[in-house]
Amino acid sequence: MTFRPRPLQPDEERSLAESVSYRLSSFLRSFTTVLYVGMGMALVGMVMKLWGLTGGSFVFVFAMAVLMLLFLVQVGLSFFYILSNVRLALLGSVSSLALVLGFLALVFRYQNWYGWQVVFFTALPMYLLTGVLLYLYLRKYRRLHAPLRNFLYRNLLIPFGFLLVLGIVSFLADAETFNQEEDTMLQNSPLEPDAAEDTTDLWRAY
């Protein structure tokens, strides 16, 4: 004798779908909250770097790393959340990937790491392309359901604007301005000014 599960009734199927949708929406709200906390931490780290406070670089790089990880998760989350619209799900995934590359480029730019130009101008075309696609999509499909519209604005458009502001600021100020902490440490070093640049240790012979 084999046991066969009772088939779900239409009302039960509807309630199950609603339960899954509610849990997914609840998770996305929490995910978005963490996303904005990460952006707030990035702003705090940037201000700390600007003022030359100790630990500013660590806070900034850590916050940007968290943001990159979250947007990597959002690449897959876009397909799970937007099941009814394949185009929008694909656009969400590509836009999230563009944001990952954009935040990575800004880390290199703000930290003045070697090769930041290559990383920055590699991420820039994808950022501009996805930004244009987002604009065209919203212009064509203005009447979206509230959850999809909130996802587009809160998880994509606002982070795109945040990334744009950080990119503009990074070019308005020199990289040395955001790395005063290292310069201050060098200035307070007991070594002679020329010795700080001399790595051969031959200056000690004199």
C-alpha positions, 0 to 999 in steps of 0.5 A, spaced: 500 500 500 502 506 497 501 513 500 499 518 495 499 525 498 492 529 497 492 534 491 492 541 493 485 545 492 485 551 488 485 555 495 491 552 498 495 553 492 493 560 492 495 561 499 502 557 498 504 562 492 502 568 497 506 565 502 512 564 498 511 571 495 510 574 502 516 571 505 520 573 498 518 580 499 520 580 506 527 578 505 528 583 499 526 589 504 531 586 509 536 585 504 535 593 501 535 595 508 542 592 509 544 595 502 543 602 505 546 601 511 552 599 507 552 605 503 551 609 509 558 606 512 561 607 505 559 615 506 562 615 513 568 612 511 569 617 505 568 622 510 573 619 515 578 619 509 577 626 507 578 628 514 584 624 515 582 620 521 585 613 523 581 607 520 578 611 514 581 607 509 579 600 513 571 603 514 571 605 506 574 599 503 570 594 508 563 598 506 565 597 499 566 590 499 560 589 503 556 592 497 560 588 492 558 582 495 550 584 496 550 586 489 553 579 487 547 576 491 542 581 487 544 578 481 541 572 482 536 575 487 533 578 481 531 572 477 528 569 484 524 575 485 522 577 478 519 571 476 514 574 471 518 578 467 524 575 464 526 582 461 526 585 467 530 580 471 535 580 466 536 587 466 536 587 474 542 582 474 546 586 469 545 592 472 547 589 479 553 586 476 555 593 473 554 596 480 559 591 482 564 593 477 563 600 479 564 600 486 570 596 485 573 601 480 571 606 486 575 603 491 581 603 486 580 610 485 579 612 492 585 608 495 589 610 489 591 603 488 596 601 482 592 600 475 585 604 477 585 607 471 584 600 467 579 598 472 575 605 472 575 605 465 573 598 464 567 598 468 565 605 466 562 603 459 558 597 462 555 602 467 553 607 462 550 602 458 546 599 463 544 606 466 541 608 459 537 601 459 534 602 465 532 609 463 529 606 457 525 601 460 522 605 465 520 610 460 517 605 456 514 601 462 511 606 467 506 602 470 509 597 473 506 593 479 509 596 486 513 591 488 517 591 481 517 599 481 520 599 488 525 594 486 527 598 480 528 604 484 530 602 491 535 597 489 538 599 482 536 607 480 538 609 487 545 605 488 546 608 480 545 615 483 549 614 489 555 611 485 555 616 480 555 621 486 561 618 488 565 617 482 564 625 480 567 626 487 573 622 486 575 626 480 573 633 483 578 631 489 585 629 488 587 622 490 592 625 495 586 628 499 582 622 501 589 619 503 591 624 508 592 619 514 598 616 510 601 622 508 600 624 516 604 618 518 609 619 513 610 626 515 610 624 523 616 619 521 622 620 525 626 618 518 629 624 514 624 626 508 629 623 503 630 617 507 622 616 506 623 615 499 630 611 499 629 604 500 636 602 499 638 603 506 644 606 504 643 613 507 645 610 514 652 610 511 653 617 512 
